Amino acid sequence: MIQDDIKVVLEQLSELTHFGFGIFGDGEIMSPEVYQANFNECQKELLNSPESCTRICEWLNHVGKAKSINGRDSSYGLKHVVEKATGKYCSNGEFICAAIHMGFKFRRHGPNADFNMSVPDLIRLKKDAEAKQMDRERVAQAVPYDK
């Protein structure tokens, strides 16, 4: 994904930010100016994350599209699976943006989204992600400490 691809998604979903839909503390009392400044900063963070969105798209290439939306796995939970699989951080908003870019249908709930992602594919990819994380942890423990 390039920055222009993220812009296309943001044109469709103007409330999408790095955090997800809206900003952290959306329910808190803040002035409209403070809210808008925080929102703009969170959206700028999303706009400046094409590398992370690309990594998520590569992971999503292994997920089939289901006929209906899967309410079991939210964007927030799936972002953690991608992190385990890749060993790199990704935000909820980046995951949502990448999934929409890849053509998945979604249903919004709060800052998160559910998608029409294949449950069997997600089960397989979750197992793979756990194994990759365990492998990285084993390698990290095996590295001798230099004094």
C-alpha positions, 0 to 999 in steps of 0.5 A: 500500500502506498500513501495514496491507497490510504487516502482512498480509504480515508475518503470512504471512511473519514472517521478512521484514524490510527486508533481505529474509528475515532480517537482514544478517549472519544467519550471523554469531555474535551473541547472541540478544538482539542478533539479536532487536534487529536483526531488530525494527529491520529489520522496523520499517523495512519496516513504515514503508515504505508509500510505497516499497511503493506505488511498487513495486506501481505498477511491478509493475502492468506485470508479468504473472504466469507459470505457473511461478516465474522463477529468472532474476530475483531480488528483489534484482536486480529491486529495482535495476530498480525503482530505475532506473525510479523514480530512488528507492531501494527495499529487497529486503524492500520489493520482496518485500513488494509482490510478495506483496501483488500476488499473485505466487507466490514461492520463497525462497532466502537473503534473496531470492525468485524470483517467477512474473513474466513474463520478456518483461515483465521484459525490456521493463521492464529496457530502459525502466528503463535508458532512464529512468536514462540520461535522468535522467543526461543531464538532471543533466549538462545542468543548469548549475552555479550558483556 
